[in-house]
């Protein structure tokens, strides 16, 4: 029996897929990724489509009682294990462990440029994917993951839901206020760049700046330390 054909992603993803073919790290960050070193990790940027709300992206929210990064939203993902052959395997494994994602329900579309987060010395490979067979997901380790959400693209690009956050250190970066979640830091920066690349972003008031709530006030980008919970 011949294998089933790979599901084709929907047409609304075409502009993004065309653009990411030539994407560089500089499109996502001003930090230069080192040629060597850094702790390898990966995140899964999983786009899907809900009949009621349209295109969306999967995010999780860290547990409120975690010692670091309590309550912070993030893409599923984490540090590479010795048995991971590549970034794709790492991202899919972590998503399965964190939220119960079935890897066979996912069509991998592209690997984005490796991004360096100096505060943790993680070198993160974002893996772009299409959720061709969505299914229920949930926190598999409630002590680490409190909530899993499919955030509609239409709500992420709504100007009313976009702000910039100011960290106590003075760092100011893009953020999204959607469905009770404040998405900021590394996750928001990558997400904002992809919304621009896909042609979905709408003009929004960039002078709307809010202070980061104390529970989220960790060093800029440090949420990568908790991409997969505690890392030894």
Buried (B, 14 or more C-beta within 10 A) or exposed (E): EEEEEEEEBEEBBEEBBEBBEEBEBEBBBEEEBEEEEBBBBBBBBBBBBEEEEEBBBBBBBBBEEBEEBBBBBBBBBBBBEEEBEEBBBBBBBBBBBBBBBBBEBBBBBBBBBBBBBEBBEBBBBBBBBBBBEBEEBEBBEEEBBBBBBBBBBBBBBBEEBBBBBBBEEEBBBBBBBBEEBBBBBBBBBBBBBBBBBBEBBEEBEEEEEEEBEEEBEBBBBBBBBBBBBEBE
